[in-house]
Amino acid sequence: SFIRRNICRSLSSLPNPSENQAISPDLIRNVAIIAHVDHGKTTLVDKLLQSSTKSKMGEIEVSEDRLMDSMALEQERGITIMSKCTRLDYKQYTLNVVDTPGHADFGGEVERILSMVNGVLLVVDSSEGPMSQTKFVLGKALNAGLKPVVVINKVDRETARLTGEVENELFDLFVSLGAEDYQLEYPTLYASGRVGWATPYLDDAIAWASRPPEGLKMGELLNAIIENVPPPYSPEILDEPFSFSINNIGTDIFLGPLST
C-alpha cells in the first residue's frame, strides 16, 4: 500500500464493495498521472474525483480546488511536491490514481511511483506541448514498460494548438525515447481539467472549448484508463502469500508507525 497519511480520511470514508470479499484483481487499475510542472495534473484529478466518487466522499469537500495538494507549502506555491494516492469508484471498477510532482526537483518521487502502477496518464499542455520534464517522466514510464494514455489538456485556452502540432511533437518524442510498438499505439484525449471534460474527438474538443457542455464529462477519460491500463495481477496471484513493497517508513502521532 502507498496511501499517505494526509488522505487516509478520504479513503476510509469510501464503502467497501463487500465486507467479506476482496475486489477481483481484474477490476482494479493502478495509474499515475505524470506531466511537466503546471500542465494541470492535480486539477484533472479534482474533476475525476468529482465525476466518480462525489456522492461517497462523506466529510471531504470534493469540489475544493487542488484537493490532493494538502501540504501547506504545496498550497502556497501551487505545485505538487509529494506524490499522493486516491481511489476512484467508477462503474464496477476501482481506480487507484497517483498524482505525482511535475517539477524536476522532485523527479525521484515520479521514479518511485512508476514501480507501483501499471499505466500512466501523460498530461501535456495544448499550448506549450512537450517540455523538459515531459521527456523525463515519459522516458521513465517507457523504460518501465508502461503504456501511456495521452491527455492534451487546457484545450480551451486561446493559445491552444489544435492543428496537430502537439500530437506530432508527442509522437516524435515517443520515437526518440525508443518506445516499443505497443507503446506507440497510445490513445489521445483532449481535455479541459479546469472545466471538467475530456473527449477523444478533436471536433468535440474544438466545439466545447468555446461552449463547454453542461456538467462534468470525464467518462471518456475514465473509460480510457480501464481499457488501456492492465489490471495489476492475474487471478492466480491471490493464491500466493501476501507481500508488498515498502518505500517509506514514518510515524504519526495518531496512527503510530506507518509503512507506505
N, C-alpha and C positions, 0 to 999 in steps of 0.2 A: 504494500500500500504506500502511496506517496501523497496522502492527504495532509495538508498543512493545518497548523493549529487555528489560524485565523479564518478558516472556512468550515471548521468542523460543525458549527451550528447549522449552517445551511444544508450540509449533507445529512446530518442527523435528523433534520425535520422532514426528510423525504420518507414516505412509507416504503416498506419492503414489499416486493412483489408477492412474497409469501412468507409467513412466519417460519415455516419449517422446510422450505425448499429453496435451494440456491438458483440464481439466474443461469439459464443454459448458456454455455460459452459462445454459441453461435449467435446469440442475441446481444453480445457485448461488442462495443467498438471503443478502442483507445486511440485518441488522436490528439496531436499537439498543433497549436496554431503558431506559425513562425513567420517572421517578416522583418524588414528594416524598421528602425525606430519611427514611430508616428505614422505608420501606414494603416492604423485602425484595427489592430488585433483585439484589444480589450473592449472597444465599443462594439465590435462584432459579437464577442462573447455575451455582452449585455443583451443584445437582441435575440440571440439564441436562447438564453435563459428565459426571456420574456415569452418567447413563442412556444416553448416546450414545457416548462415546469412552473409557470406563473401561479397557477391555482394550487400548487402543492408546497409553496415555499414558507408557509407559516409566518413567522415574525419577520422574515427577511423581505426588505423592500426591493423587489426586483427591478422596478422602474428607475432606481437610482443609477446615475451615470457612473461608468467605470467601477462597477461593483467589485471586481476582482482586485483592484488596486487598493488593498486595505491598509498597507503601511503608510504612516504619516508622511514619510519622505516621498513615496510614490504619489500620494495625493497632492503634495506640494509642487512637485516637479512635473507631474503629468506624464510620467513614464513608468513602465513596469520594470522592477528590479529583481524580484524573486518570482520564480515560477509557481503557479497555483493551479489546483485542480478543482473541477466541479463536475457534477453529474447532471446529465440531461435525460429525462424520460420522454421518449418520442415513439408513438405507436407502441409496439411491444418491445422496443429496443432500449438498452441502456447505453448511453454515450458518455464516456469519461473524457472530458475535454481539458487540456492543459494550456493555460495562457503563459507564454514564455516572454522573456525580455527581448526587445529589439535593438537595444544599444550594444555596441561592440564590446564595451567594458564588462558586460555580463554574459558574454558568449559561452562561458563554461556552464552556465545554467541550461542553455539550449542543448549542448552536447550531452549533459546528464539525462535530460528528459527524453531525448531521442532513443535511448536504450530501453525506455519503458513503454513506448507506444508502437502501434502497428501501421500508422499512417500520419500524414501531416496535411494541414491546410496552409498553403503558401499564399499569403496575402500581399498584394502588390498595389501601390498607389497608381491610379489610372493616369495621373499627371506626370509623376516622377519616373514611373517604370521601375525596373530592377535597379537596386542600389548596391553598395558595397556589402552591407550586412545581408542583403538578399542572397548574394552569391555565397557568402559564408555559410548561412544556415541551410541553403539548398544543397550545397556541396556535402555537408554533414549528413543530411537526410538521404541523399542518393547513395552515399557510401555505406549507409546503414541498410540499404536495400529497400527503403520505404518508397511507396508510390504517392506522390503529392496530388492533392486536389487544389487547383489554382483558383484563387479568388481575386479578380481585378476590382479593387474597392474604390470608393469615392467617385463613382462614375457620374454623379450628379453635380460635380464641380464644373464651372465654366471652362476651366483649363484642361478638362479630361480629354485624353487622346483616344478616340474610339474608332480610328480608321485602320486598325490592325498593327500599328507601330509597336504597341506594348506587347501584343501577342507574339510578334516576330522577335522582339528583343528577348522575351522569355524563352522561346524555343531555341534561339541561338545560345542562350545561357545554359540550357539543359544539355545541348550538344557539346559545348565547350567543357562542361564538367564531366563528360563521359557517361551520360545517362544510358541505361540499358533500354532495349526496345520497348519493354513493357512500361518503363517509367516515362517514355516519350508519348505514350498514349494517355496522357493525363486529361481529365475533364477541366473545362474552363467555365467559370461562372462570373457574372458581372453583378456587383452589389453596391449598395449604399448602407454601410453599417450605421451611419447616423440616423437615417430614416427608418431602416429596418426591412429591406427587401433584397432578394437575390434571385437571379434568373440565369439559365444557360443560354438564353436567346438575346442576341445583340439588339434586335429590333425592339424587344420589350424594354431593354435597359435604356435605350435612347428615348423611348416614349415616357418611361417612368422617371427619367432624370428631370424632365420639365413638369410632369404631372404625376406625382407619386400615387400608387394605389392606396386604397383605404385599408387600414390595419397592417399587421405585420405579414410579410410574405417571405418567410425564411424556410419554408418547407422544401424547396428545391435544393437548398444547401444541405439540410439535414438528410435528405434522400441521397445526395451525392456522397455524403460520408458513409452511409450504410452500404451503398452499392460498391464503393471503391476501396474502403478500408476493410481489410480482412479481420475476422474475429481473432481474439488473442490466442486461443488454444483449440486443439482438436478435442472432441468429447473424451477420447481415451485418457487424456491427461488427468481427468478427475479421479482416476484410479491410482494415481501416483501420490507419494507423500507430499504434504503441503510444504511449499518453500517460497520465499520472495527475497528480492534484493534490497538490502538496506543501504541507503545513500547518505542519510543524515541522522545523527543522534543528538537529542536535546532533552530539555526538561521544561515542564510547565508547572506553575505554582498550583494550578487546579487539577491538572490531569496526571502529573507526575512524569516519569520517564517517557520519552517519545522516540520511536524509531520510524523514519519515513524513507 
